[in-house]
Amino acid sequence: MPIKSYLAHPHEGKKQELIDALLALKNCEVIPAENKDILIVITDTADNYQDEILKEQIEAIASLKLLAMVSGFNTPKNN
Amino acid sequence: MYTSLTNRRSFIKKMAALSAMTAAATMFPGIIFAAQQEEGLPKGGNLDWKKAPCRFCGVGCGVLVGIENGKAVAVKGDPNSTVNKGLCCVKGYHSVMAMYGKDRLTKPLVKKNGTYVETSMEEALDLIASKMQETIKDHGKDAVSIYGSGQWTIPDGYVASKLFKGCIGTNNVEANARLCMASAVTGFLTSFGIDEPMGCYEDIDHADVFVLWGNNMAEMHPVLFSRLLDQRLKRGVKIIDFATRTTRTSMAADKSIIFKPQTDLAVANAICYEIIKNGWVNKSFVEKHCNFSKGLTNMGYGLEDNYKFTDKPEKIDFEAYKAFLEDYSPEQVEKISGVSAKDIKYMAAYYGDPNKKVMSLWCMGMNQHTRGTWINNLVYNIHLLTGKISTPGNSPFSLTGQPSACGTVREVGTLTHKLPHGVVMNKEHREFAAKIWDVPVENIPAKPTYHTVEMFRALDRGDIRFMWIQVTNPMVTMPKLKRYREAAKKEGRFIVVSDIYPTPTTDIADVILPSAMWVEREGMYGNSERRTQYFEQMVEPPGEAMSDTWQLIEVAKRLGYEKQFYYKKETHIEEIYNEYRRHHDNKKHNLAPLEVLKANPGMQWPYVDGKPTQWRFNAKYDLACSNGEDFHFYGKPDGKAVIWQRPYEPAAEEPDQEYPYWLNTGRVVEHWHTGSMTRRIPVLHKAMPHAYVELNPKDAKRMQIKTGDKVRLTTRRGDIVLPASVNQRGVPEPMQVFVPFFDENMLINDITLDSFCPISKEPDYKKCAVKVEKA
């Protein structure tokens, strides 16, 4: 059950567009910076397969310029 | 205390958010998040976070390992680390999972009548010591050898060198870093007289242009590449990918320039030609700080056993060098390299522009090269001619692939010719080492024995009878592997392998020792930017697994060297590090005290007067400079760096009618080298389950090959069948193929060539001739 956090950089002028696209995805939370063009993205998926699919979906967003992973937690299901 | 699943997950999500906010704050000072988002973020929790350098590549990212109930359960980038500033790549994030594979080796195994039998560690160590004694008695001390690794910790390599060179008295000490950065070492030594980069990662924050010389940073050094991309977002820097194959790096770069294999030599000379022709030479810098030299040419390729080469440097002057470059005009080089004269001039103009700071970065593309030393020299030439060196943002920078290729192999000196300080050929250096090691100086032989390829050839011939292999997997990585696999299996050879998982190398072992991995023991790594990083033992190793350091100490004691291996179990790492520091007790290489390493995310050497040195050879930053000038290349007796006249020469084996393609091999982002750890991490294994052969789409179409179809590759060494990859991750040029080497079930090195750079002795894994057919 992976939980990961990323820093997401939007293309110029596309910050809101990127926020909207990310919020439309299931299992994805967004924390935008107030004064910089950067977002924090938290993903919370049931298994590695879903995690991979979600990452692919994020990377396919046109307004996304760069996605950098910061941390990951692989929590056991019974924990 | 009971914690519900919901609360637990919510807590972890907040931890993840906190990590990201901390990383963002490090990268974007002053960044603000909405107040409500920062409310309620956890401050601690049950996880105990401890700092360590990452286990994998040579970037040396600082990570924080989350420990819970005696188990490492989480990893995050360390925001206090200036290396990665809180970022973490896919391998780093999964690094703790590499410790918990189901088939971890936990008991020593001894081969008896063809099968492995569990034994106690005491018995296994006794057997190793007695076999070493027997071999020395029957065949001489040069019949025993140790083959280590750039993944050895500093104490591992140090005790190995002390035991073999100082006590036993053989220079049969080598490490797998010979296969990945020996050309960088000889490049530094020939150009500057002293090893390792003059700059540091902070150069990334100052440079305006980055030229990547055959370096797929997006996959091999993803965190540093993120820093480059970050600088492009912030400052609009330019990234030029100069390579033989289109990769993720090419796709992310501002400009991709493709050259024909081996012709980087010609292009580098053409850039120098342009710099001189256009008057971009920094004359005062060159006059004050540089000499010009030429060496022997047509050196051969080391293909035959017992091949020997010694260069004969000869001083030349600027005019002779300029005349030599007349053969390398962009228009002439375009014909050799396939790089347009326009693109050569484009690169030269950036190097030549006095208002642009340029960083050159490279790794295996330049090092695994039959003229690896030369191409390193040639890139330094560019920076020396323009004076763009040893200042923030002006930096020729060789990256390393392993976490302690620099710290252990280069700095401790675990190569046949090396000592921790200096070389075995130098009497004063031998005396200095012998004094610290408390051994008679006569113990240390004055002649190097075998570099890595020759060491395995010696095993084949029977000159070497005993080999101890630690933290590396040569039965996947050696070029022309078939010969060396058969060699290891020959009668009368005794092989010890220390590792954490079964590998093709443990398959050839007579004794397998289970090793403690990474934070299961205490140690230090040294990264690409001269940063030494300490990590404590955080969890217990499984079963009888023992650190490689302590395995060597136990055997040393059994061999009768109790006096030299006086270390106590509880404090041996500290004792070893303090002893090792004495070898580098000078302004050019002083290492930080252990307490400083413990308190910081690593510290760069030279560490002088309580401060690290970021830019060597620059008097403003480097206290070892003593010539009264702005710059002092103190590795050379006259304090001057060398601009080398080095020509273009072809590769050892080029495509012909019978084998018409180039074969190039390398790595992928998901797997660490031979995959012995990362293939046991389900998510990484699933993302990249097996090797493949990348073909150019035109070639694939002509041969009616689609992705997944079986393709047979045949070289003069044999053949192999792999699934095709067309227009997937990387795209080779027409008549070239690329195969990653991580897959032990598809051993591409069975068919590669064991040619090497005659100066560095590093093999060329990037070029040989191959026939390609649909299988």
Interface residues (C-beta under 8 A of the other chain):
Chain A: M1 P2 I3 K4 S5 Y6 L7 H9 E29 I31 P32 A33 E34 N35 K36 I38 I40 V41 I42 D44 N48 Y49 D51 E52 K65 L66 A68 M69 V70 S71 G72 F73 N74 T75 N79
Chain B: L5 R8 R9 I12 K13 M15 A16 A17 S19 A20 M21 A23 A24 M27 F28 G30 I31 I32 F33 A34 Q37 G66 V73 A74 V75 K76 G77 G86 L87 C88 C89 V90 Y93 H94 M97 S226 L229 D230 L233 P682 V683 K686 A687
